[in-house]
Each structure stands twice: as C-alpha cells, then as structure tokens.
Amino acid sequence: MDPDTFRGDVGVEGPDVYWRRRVSVLTGALVVVAVVAWACTSASGGLGSGSPARPAVAGSKDPGSGVSAAAVPSPSSTPTSTATAKAVSSARPPVVLTPSPVPSRTRRPGDPCQKPDLVLSLRGESEVYSGKGTPRFLLTVVNIGRLDCTVDVGPRAVEVRITSGSDRVWSTADCVSGDGSDMRRLRRGVPHVRMVDWDRHRSAPDCRSARPKAHDGTYVATARLESLKSSKVIFHLR
C-alpha cells in the first residue's frame, strides 16, 4: 500500500475513524466464517455414528441392509429354546394309572375255612408208654372265625406224624384206604375231635408190607394241616 495514501486517509478522516472502519470490516468477515462453519458442523452431525437409530418396524426393510425385519428369527424359535422345552418335558414324571382294587367277594356261611380262622392242636394221653401200651393222641380242629366254614379233616389232609430226631417213624397219611378225605362244616367255637392211635410200628409212604416195631426211646408227635402246625408232643416208649 502506498504510504502516502495511508497518510492521506488518516489526515483527512483522522486516526479514530480509520480504525473503526477496519474493525467493522474484520468483524463482519469473522461472522461470515462462523456461520459457514456452523452449517457444515450441523450437516455432518446428522450423519454421524452418534445419532440414535430408528426402531425397525415389523415387515419393513432396513434402507442400509435391504433385509426385512420380519425375516430375523425370533428368540422363541431358536434351537436352544426347543431343546430346553424338550428337556423340561422329559423331566416330568410319567403318569401311572393305578388300577382300582377289585372288591372281594363277601364270605358266606359254609365257604371254605381260611387259615387264620383255624386252630390246630394235639395232646398226648400219657408221657410214658411201657410194655404193650399204645400211644394215643387227641386231635382237635377249632373254627374261631365269625362264620361257619368247611374244611377237610381226613387223615391225608390232617396228618399226625411221629419222628425220632430226623427219622420219620410213622404218619397217618401212609397207606390210607380210599381218598382219605373227610369234609366237615365247623361251627364257631365247636371243635372237631379225633382220636389217633399208634400201634408202635413204623410206616412208609410206599406202603411196604414189612413194618418193623419201633425201638424204645423218645419220640415227638406233631399234627399238620397244610401250613398250620400244632405244638410238639414229646413222649417215651419203654
């Protein structure tokens, strides 16, 4: 710039007027620059990564990816959820159907006796039999149930057996003539009584003809009716 010109301007308008004009021009230029910078910053901020994303609407497509939101599988249809549901179902205990109990038939008088309704007992006439004395026993079967009942008290069904240690000596079931049955209707509390005699000779289930005489000694007599068993009767032969 020409120094004369600067001096001329100052000389005509004065130094104060000159600097005011210069400051106004600089301030206007700064304002223009600030406005342009603000506009650029606003435009770039709308496209930045910090802007919130719009929620996807079901059935709509994402403009950036071109994938429909409805095509994304829901969490409930994942394989993990299906496996979990199957595991829970298999962990449940199976339902067990219990059959209803079959009502028992009402017992009537004259029906077969039941084991809890019977008492079997055997008593000896003596403890010692000397010489030709024949051992004799009193056999009783008593019905203690509420109703009359029927039971076989024949020699095959109600057996009196004599033993000596492990030796089977004699039995009423050996060599029985006929079918050996004797069906009786027992009233409550009324015992059936039978006398059983032993001839002091041995017997066997095969009914062999030779029946040797039993030796002197100690013997045990017991009565049996199926699973019922009387108390032991101990006696001696002399």
CORCOR-V705964 format. One record per run of one state. SS is the DSSP state (a for helix, b for strand, c for the rest). FROM is the first residue (numbers start at 1). LEN is the number of residues. Records with the same first field share a line. If there is no record, write none. Layout:
SS: FROM-LEN, FROM-LEN
//
This chain:
c: 1-2, 14-1, 46-15, 62-6, 72-3, 78-1, 92-19, 113-2, 125-3, 130-6, 144-5, 153-5, 165-2, 172-11, 187-1, 189-3, 198-3, 202-11, 214-3, 226-2, 230-3, 238-1
a: 3-11, 15-31, 69-3, 75-3, 79-13, 115-3
b: 61-1, 68-1, 111-2, 118-7, 128-2, 136-8, 149-4, 158-7, 167-5, 183-4, 188-1, 192-6, 201-1, 213-1, 217-9, 228-2, 233-5
//
